[in-house]
């Protein structure tokens, strides 16, 4: 799954394997395995807006 940050933010991603700081800049593109369950928390001062695409 491709995730495009329309408006970036400072995020924290929690998975069963651990926690990762994920600073996602505006226009940034990230690939995430669609089978991976995760929780994203915006810890920054801006609103995070993203769009995801998968096959």
KOLVEX-669179 format. One record per residue: residue number from 1; residue in three letters; x, y, z of N, C-alpha, C, O in turn. Coordinates in steps of 0.001 Angstrom, whole numbers, padded with zeros to 6 digits. Each point is the difference from the previous one (the first is absolute). Layout:
N
+-----+------+---------+---------+---------+---------+---------+---------+---------+---------+---------+---------+---------+---------+
: pos : code :    n.c1 :    n.c2 :    n.c3 :   ca.c1 :   ca.c2 :   ca.c3 :    c.c1 :    c.c2 :    c.c3 :    o.c1 :    o.c2 :    o.c3 :
+-----+------+---------+---------+---------+---------+---------+---------+---------+---------+---------+---------+---------+---------+
: NUM :  ALA :       X :       Y :       Z :       X :       Y :       Z :       X :       Y :       Z :       X :       Y :       Z :
...
+-----+------+---------+---------+---------+---------+---------+---------+---------+---------+---------+---------+---------+---------+
This chain:
55
+-----+------+---------+---------+---------+---------+---------+---------+---------+---------+---------+---------+---------+---------+
: pos : code :    n.c1 :    n.c2 :    n.c3 :   ca.c1 :   ca.c2 :   ca.c3 :    c.c1 :    c.c2 :    c.c3 :    o.c1 :    o.c2 :    o.c3 :
+-----+------+---------+---------+---------+---------+---------+---------+---------+---------+---------+---------+---------+---------+
:   1 :  UNK :  000852 : -001160 :  000000 : -000852 :  001160 :  000000 :  000906 :  001235 :  000000 :  000930 :  000101 :  000800 :
:   2 :  UNK : -001211 :  000818 : -001694 :  000717 :  001276 : -000022 : -000796 :  001034 :  000778 : -001211 :  000127 : -000179 :
:   3 :  UNK :  001893 :  000605 :  001039 : -000623 :  001067 :  000777 :  000689 :  001310 : -000360 :  001217 :  000125 :  000142 :
:   4 :  UNK : -001989 :  000847 : -000605 :  000527 :  001309 : -000381 : -000476 :  001027 :  001020 : -001200 :  000127 :  000246 :
:   5 :  UNK :  002135 :  000601 :  000343 : -000343 :  001040 :  000978 : -000402 :  001268 : -000750 :  000847 :  000684 : -000575 :
:   6 :  UNK : -002126 : -000378 :  000584 : -000503 :  001232 : -000619 :  000423 :  001196 :  000850 :  000387 :  001047 : -000520 :
:   7 :  UNK : -000469 : -001225 :  001831 :  000496 :  000997 :  000955 :  000754 : -000776 :  001072 : -000596 : -000765 :  000759 :
:   8 :  UNK :  001878 :  000960 : -000703 :  000855 : -000773 :  000892 : -000161 :  000363 :  001464 : -000579 :  001028 :  000350 :
:   9 :  UNK :  001115 : -001913 :  000503 : -000064 :  000212 :  001443 :  001022 : -000892 :  000685 :  000593 : -000882 : -000622 :
:  10 :  UNK : -000397 :  001124 :  001904 :  000850 : -000856 :  000822 : -000895 : -001081 :  000598 : -000894 :  000296 :  000793 :
:  11 :  UNK :  001134 : -001539 : -001172 : -000843 : -001107 :  000412 :  000797 : -001044 :  000759 :  001228 : -000045 : -000077 :
:  12 :  UNK : -001937 : -000786 :  000806 :  000565 : -001185 :  000629 : -000822 : -001182 : -000500 : -001228 :  000021 :  000075 :
:  13 :  UNK :  001906 : -001057 : -000587 : -000667 : -001193 : -000497 :  000293 : -001145 :  000959 :  001159 : -000315 :  000270 :
:  14 :  UNK : -002218 : -000303 :  000241 :  000155 : -001138 :  000910 : -000461 : -001262 : -000711 : -001106 : -000052 : -000539 :
:  15 :  UNK :  001967 : -000973 :  000540 : -000337 : -001304 : -000559 :  000239 : -001049 :  001073 :  000480 :  000318 :  001087 :
:  16 :  UNK : -000812 : -001557 : -001386 :  000254 : -001069 :  000963 :  001502 : -000206 :  000203 :  000416 : -000567 :  001011 :
:  17 :  UNK :  000401 :  001024 : -001967 :  001456 : -000140 :  000079 :  000677 :  001145 :  000745 :  001179 : -000103 :  000338 :
:  18 :  UNK : -001895 :  001186 : -000077 :  000612 :  001129 :  000692 : -000590 :  001325 : -000423 : -001026 :  000051 : -000677 :
:  19 :  UNK :  001696 :  001039 :  001090 : -000442 :  001360 : -000274 :  001057 :  000713 : -000820 :  001195 : -000136 :  000260 :
:  20 :  UNK : -001638 :  000897 : -001251 :  000913 :  000717 : -000883 : -000448 :  001456 : -000105 : -001181 :  000270 : -000219 :
:  21 :  UNK :  002118 :  000670 :  000374 : -000296 :  001400 : -000292 : -000054 :  000131 : -001516 :  000904 : -000463 : -000696 :
:  22 :  UNK : -001943 :  001081 :  000188 : -000185 :  000107 : -001442 : -000304 :  001443 : -000368 : -001161 :  000380 : -000154 :
:  23 :  UNK :  002213 :  000420 :  000014 : -000189 :  001367 : -000478 : -000274 : -000086 : -001494 :  000884 : -000366 : -000774 :
:  24 :  UNK : -002092 :  000697 :  000370 : -000391 : -000109 : -001399 : -000175 :  001400 : -000580 : -000955 :  000696 :  000342 :
:  25 :  UNK :  001871 : -000278 : -001219 : -000093 :  001336 : -000585 : -001117 :  000073 : -001039 : -000386 : -001016 : -000579 :
:  26 :  UNK : -000122 :  002201 :  000351 : -000987 :  000201 : -001056 :  000576 : -000474 : -001328 :  001114 :  000370 : -000369 :
:  27 :  UNK : -001881 : -001195 : -000349 :  000451 : -000544 : -001280 :  000792 : -001292 :  000142 :  000363 : -000617 : -001001 :
:  28 :  UNK : -000094 :  000202 :  002230 :  000757 : -001232 :  000214 : -000827 : -001226 : -000358 : -001221 : -000010 :  000156 :
:  29 :  UNK :  001905 : -001027 : -000641 : -000656 : -001253 : -000382 :  000626 : -001130 :  000796 :  001223 : -000106 :  000088 :
:  30 :  UNK : -002078 : -000748 :  000500 :  000463 : -001118 :  000814 : -000684 : -001266 : -000497 : -001188 :  000023 : -000325 :
:  31 :  UNK :  001931 : -001133 :  000263 : -000611 : -001293 : -000297 : -000218 : -000738 :  001310 :  000928 : -000122 :  000800 :
:  32 :  UNK : -002128 : -000366 : -000570 : -000319 : -000813 :  001176 : -000631 : -001303 : -000474 : -000846 : -000008 : -000894 :
:  33 :  UNK :  001268 : -001086 :  001504 : -000616 : -001289 : -000293 : -001453 :  000060 :  000452 : -000258 :  000232 :  001181 :
:  34 :  UNK : -000707 : -000434 : -002089 : -001405 :  000138 :  000383 : -000455 : -001009 :  001051 : -001053 :  000189 :  000609 :
:  35 :  UNK :  001816 : -001249 : -000382 : -000373 : -001010 :  000991 :  000443 :  000378 :  001409 : -000428 : -000622 :  000972 :
:  36 :  UNK :  001289 :  001645 : -000856 :  000526 :  000395 :  001301 : -001000 :  000890 :  000736 : -000360 :  001075 : -000480 :
:  37 :  UNK : -000078 : -001532 :  001640 : -000907 :  000795 :  000822 :  000827 :  001029 :  000757 :  001024 : -000336 :  000595 :
:  38 :  UNK : -001464 :  001585 : -000617 :  000735 :  001056 :  000693 : -000958 :  001077 :  000497 : -001139 :  000104 : -000455 :
:  39 :  UNK :  001629 :  000689 :  001396 : -000754 :  001150 :  000489 :  000877 :  001233 : -000183 :  001137 :  000032 :  000471 :
:  40 :  UNK : -001658 :  000972 : -001146 :  000733 :  001237 : -000242 : -000540 :  001080 :  000924 : -001209 :  000226 :  000067 :
:  41 :  UNK :  002117 :  000443 :  000648 : -000377 :  001099 :  000879 :  000737 :  001256 : -000436 :  001227 : -000001 : -000099 :
:  42 :  UNK : -001959 :  001058 : -000159 :  000595 :  001286 : -000358 :  000430 :  000688 :  001300 : -000842 :  000356 :  000825 :
:  43 :  UNK :  002147 : -000171 : -000648 :  000519 :  000648 :  001211 :  000497 :  001411 : -000288 :  000556 :  000659 :  000878 :
:  44 :  UNK : -000758 : -000196 : -002114 :  000453 :  001326 : -000387 : -001084 :  001050 :  000141 : -001093 : -000269 :  000500 :
:  45 :  UNK :  001416 :  001468 : -000950 : -000915 :  001132 :  000116 : -000836 :  000215 : -001255 : -000873 :  000868 : -000011 :
:  46 :  UNK :  001120 : -001641 : -001051 : -000750 :  000164 : -001245 : -000968 : -001164 : -000193 :  000181 : -001072 :  000577 :
:  47 :  UNK : -001201 :  001291 : -001386 : -000950 : -001051 : -000339 :  000605 : -000879 : -001081 :  000462 :  000506 : -001023 :
:  48 :  UNK : -000460 : -001815 :  001236 :  000551 : -000950 : -000967 : -001101 : -000421 : -000962 : -001060 : -000464 :  000420 :
:  49 :  UNK :  001320 :  000629 : -001727 : -000946 : -000418 : -001035 :  000765 : -000866 : -000974 :  001044 :  000409 : -000510 :
:  50 :  UNK : -001554 : -001611 :  000242 :  000675 : -000922 : -000912 : -001028 : -000758 : -000826 : -001176 : -000084 :  000353 :
:  51 :  UNK :  001654 : -000461 : -001456 : -000833 : -000854 : -000855 :  000780 : -001284 : -000230 :  001223 :  000020 : -000140 :
:  52 :  UNK : -001945 : -001144 :  000102 :  000643 : -001306 : -000191 : -000553 : -000674 : -001245 : -001185 :  000114 : -000315 :
:  53 :  UNK :  002069 : -000821 : -000388 : -000380 : -000760 : -001181 :  000564 : -001408 :  000132 :  001134 : -000186 :  000444 :
:  54 :  UNK : -001927 : -000797 : -000829 :  000504 : -001369 : -000034 : -000569 : -000702 : -001215 : -001003 :  000426 : -000573 :
:  55 :  UNK :  001654 : -001501 :  000194 : -000439 : -000751 : -001183 : -001079 : -000967 :  000382 : -000507 : -000729 : -000852 :
+-----+------+---------+---------+---------+---------+---------+---------+---------+---------+---------+---------+---------+---------+
